[in-house]
Amino acid sequence: MPKGMNNWRFLDVKKFLSKYRFTLSHVHGSHYFYIGSHEGKVGQVCVPFHGTRAIHPKTMKSIARQSGIPENKWKA
């Protein structure tokens, strides 16, 4: 289970983004690109897929920044 920006896996991020109505745009290798908007900010988010391994916390901060969704909502 994700806690803060730690222990997020690809499926956790995918579910979280779909909750905010981000949709899959395209896939390039092992990177999935989602398009969506939050509070009027349109953004493209690149999410790496590496099986069930956890995504690095710095990468998670980058994903949060790309999405426009505040970090405090990611940590909840």
Secondary structure, 3 states (H helix, E strand, C coil): CCECCECCCHHHHHHHHHHCCCEEEEEECCEEEEEEEECCEEEEEEEECCCCCCCCHHHHHHHHHHHCCCHHHHHC
